[in-house]
Amino acid sequence: MYSELRSIIARHNATLITDAFGALSLMTALIVGLHLPGLF
């Protein structure tokens, strides 16, 4: 199983990086959106 995961990561390295940035931006938007009502 570990070797399968390693091969998947090796094959899809570029898309994993872009997916990680997308997930990070979604989490940032969620945190900012949840804190907005407290500012007003």
C-alpha positions in Angstrom: 0.0 0.0 0.0 2.8 2.4 0.8 4.4 1.8 -2.6 1.1 2.4 -4.3 0.7 5.7 -2.6 4.3 6.7 -3.4 3.7 5.9 -7.1 0.4 7.9 -7.1 2.2 10.9 -5.6 5.1 10.6 -8.1 2.7 10.5 -11.0 0.4 13.4 -9.9 2.9 15.7 -8.2 1.9 18.8 -10.2 -1.8 18.4 -9.6 -1.3 17.7 -5.9 0.4 21.0 -5.5 -2.4 22.9 -7.2 -5.0 21.0 -5.3 -3.2 21.9 -2.0 -3.2 25.6 -3.0 -6.9 25.4 -3.8 -7.7 23.7 -0.5 -5.6 26.3 1.4 -7.4 29.2 -0.4 -10.8 27.6 0.4 -9.9 27.3 4.1 -8.7 30.9 4.2 -11.9 32.1 2.6 -13.9 30.1 5.2 -12.0 31.5 8.2 -12.2 35.0 6.9 -15.9 34.6 6.2 -16.6 33.2 9.7 -14.7 36.2 11.3 -16.5 38.9 9.3 -19.7 39.1 11.4 -17.5 39.7 14.5 -16.0 42.8 12.9 -19.3 44.7 12.5 
